[in-house]
Amino acid sequence: MLMALKAEIERLKASDKEIIETRYMQDLTQTEAAEVLGMSQVQVSRKEKKILVKLKNNLVNYN
């Protein structure tokens, strides 16, 4: 499953991948990630939620 997750993260568009990498690989809070990415915490939160739903759906259907 970890390999599938890595593959799906690689398939994300660059801006989505950057949010996931900043939040989870660098272990930053949404506020910290927002500062690094030059956006508001609310934007990070909304985008992150959409990305995680997309990843979840893709993993459910992963072959």
Steps between C-alpha positions, in 0.01 A plus 500: 500500500790736572629453146154580365483816712841614380396438140179701544688789663739504204201530265368815671547835330803688630309745721301220668812291548672800660221535755513130594879499520504815712232378737597135538862452391619818675247446782382862503170628633256654256601844623871426454438346157296803398786728591749291301265473201394864502130441556253518785440219748141478374622446142738227615220334697253504211752381243637232733151363562432473125838338437450242776156408365653462153781280635255288698274447198796413279633252756162329533504447124875424479591190304 
